[in-house]
Amino acid sequence: MFLAGTDTSTIIVEWALAELIKNPTILKQLQSEMDAIIGQERILQEDDVSNLPYLQAVCKEALRLHASTPLSIPHYSFESCEVEGYHIPTDTRLLINIWAIGRDPDIWENPLEFVPERFLPCGKAVNIEPHGTDFEMITFGAGRRICVGKQAGMVFVQYLVGVLVQGFNWQMPKGEEIDLKESPGLVIPKAVSIKAFVTPRLASKAYF
Ligand code: HEM
């Protein structure tokens, strides 16, 4: 259970940070939201997250584009069925490609771009949640075998991305670009770890 919950969450945090470093306008907008709601005198608390719609949108976008668990655990058909025109025979082992669903151009506009706005009220995905009932984005799986740590995973990702972005400015060394290559496997971490200049941006008392 702890193994299932550690890499899966931290990988998404690292991807979210990488996308924010690559897109400094989004990073600034997220910091502005937190400055307006929390200020610079204290660090984010877990219960601030419900008042931070842009932070929630950034994390959902990271869950969509960088589903850390690319394939579901193996599911099994006890009866034959039809799904979207595909016949699934009895006794079939099924793996669902969660990663590909999050990048499907038939569902998502500009699927490879990091656009948190799609999850805001002005965006087309405003009603899509990663809870297993909206099949456009099933980062935690769906159905009976849905991730048991879904809630904890969401809280962890939102809290950690929030704290790291509110607390620090993130900048690549001059002339360098962030590398967004993936390392394929059972989970999909960044192939190259983030190397960036990190500087504090809050009042010093906020860090103690
Ligand atoms: C952002 C973080 C996480 C992601 C993206 C994630 C993703 C997933 C996915 C895709 C599945 C397979 C679901 C399916 O096949 O339908 C799964 C299963 C599972 N996850 Fe997570 N997970 C995360 C966090 C966690 C955490 C924090 C825990 C533990 C506290 C956890 C524990 C488990 C367990 C035990 C299963 C197997 C459930 C079963 O077999 O019935 N996960 N997770």
Residues whose N, C-alpha, C, O or C-beta is under 5 A from the ligand:
A	BS01	HEM	M1 A4 G5 T8 S9 S68 T69 L71 S72 I73 I138 T139 F140 G141 A142 R144 R145 I146 C147 V148 G149 K150 A152 G153
